Amino acid sequence: MWRIVDIFLENSFVLFYGLTLILALVQYPKYFDTPLKYYPILLMYTFLNELLGYLISKDFEFNPLFSELYSDNNVVFYNSYSFIYFIYFLYVFRSFISSETNKKQLLILGLGFIVMSILNSFFQNFLLKPQIYAYIYGGLALSYSIIIYLKENKGILRRKIIKLSLLFWISVGLLIFHVGYTPIKIYYTFSSFSDLELYYSLRRVHLTLVGVMYSFIIYGFLQLKGKFKTMN
């Protein structure tokens, strides 16, 4: 039974990323003039990054790096992706926050993430090791940004506008994912994987969290009936 579940989870990214990207493109005219207009690009990047990482894990010849030293390592692609991912979403949520005080806080958090990413590369080889300290910082900063956004826009929870607020559904999906995945990411980085049963269990939780996150995002796109709106 678990084998069937694992096969589905390991390959489900094609379904979730593909459907999310299709909906993002179909609904694009409804949010093209907002900071979310770059989101389809990030989704395409996400899909290609996951696909490349998967292929490299199966056959090192898919690695575009020329050095044999890194030929069977796909960490560098995930590190690069994580940096762009966090910078983009910190920018998005700062754009939809009205309080100048909160905007300054999120700007400082964004700059702090860049500094942390640079410092992390001195402690862990960017090409070979997951940048765990930058990831933890980015996850916490993004979660804080989401909470600030939801707090400022708490009115959408009591109004029908929630059905139109694409960013609300994106924020809920992202928040659930990062709260659940960050501890798993830490385990992945520092564990020797001696307990294979625990590893596979956490892997299932990880992939399930990905599915939950994209389910919320997909629902957000499906509920987007008119022009994208946000309310304070």
Beta strands, then each sheet from edge to edge (+ up, - down):
end
